[in-house]
């Protein structure tokens, strides 16, 4: 007689940092930025928020209005 063992598998989810977003590179006036396509937020290569993409232009004044969201 063969004994069957029930093995319980544990799925371990990796810690996901809520602040991390999937970004793509976006070139604007010869400079490469990082674009969050979900929110249209633009970050510099140091991952600091610098503005919002509006159409094909970056609104650098959006930095001030980001605090209000």
C-alpha positions in Angstrom: 0.0 0.0 0.0 1.3 3.4 -1.0 0.8 6.3 1.4 0.0 9.7 0.0 1.3 12.7 1.7 -0.5 16.0 1.3 2.1 18.7 0.9 0.9 22.2 1.5 2.5 24.8 -0.7 3.1 28.2 0.6 3.1 31.1 -1.8 5.3 33.8 -0.6 4.6 37.2 -2.1 7.6 39.5 -2.5 7.4 42.7 -0.5 6.1 45.2 -3.0 6.9 48.8 -2.2 3.8 50.9 -2.8 5.9 53.8 -3.9 7.5 51.9 -6.8 5.9 52.5 -10.1 6.6 51.1 -13.5 8.2 53.8 -15.6 9.4 54.2 -19.1 12.1 56.5 -20.4 10.9 59.7 -22.0 13.2 62.0 -24.0 12.3 65.7 -23.9 14.5 68.4 -25.4 17.5 66.2 -25.4 17.1 65.1 -21.8 16.0 61.6 -20.7 13.3 61.5 -18.0 11.3 58.7 -16.5 7.6 58.7 -17.2 4.9 57.0 -15.1 2.3 56.2 -17.9 -0.5 55.7 -15.4 -0.3 59.2 -13.8 1.7 61.0 -16.5 4.2 62.1 -13.8 7.7 62.8 -14.9 10.8 62.0 -12.8 14.4 62.8 -13.4 17.0 60.0 -13.5 17.4 60.3 -9.7 13.7 59.4 -9.5 12.7 62.9 -8.2 9.4 64.2 -9.4 9.9 67.1 -11.7 6.6 67.7 -13.5 3.6 66.2 -15.4 3.3 65.3 -19.0 0.6 67.3 -20.8 0.3 66.3 -24.4 3.9 66.0 -25.5 5.2 68.7 -23.2 6.3 68.5 -19.6 4.6 71.0 -17.3 7.3 71.7 -14.7 4.9 73.9 -12.8 2.9 70.8 -11.8 5.4 70.2 -9.0 3.6 72.6 -6.8 0.1 71.2 -7.6 1.3 67.6 -6.9 1.2 68.3 -3.1 -2.5 69.1 -3.3 -3.5 65.6 -4.7 
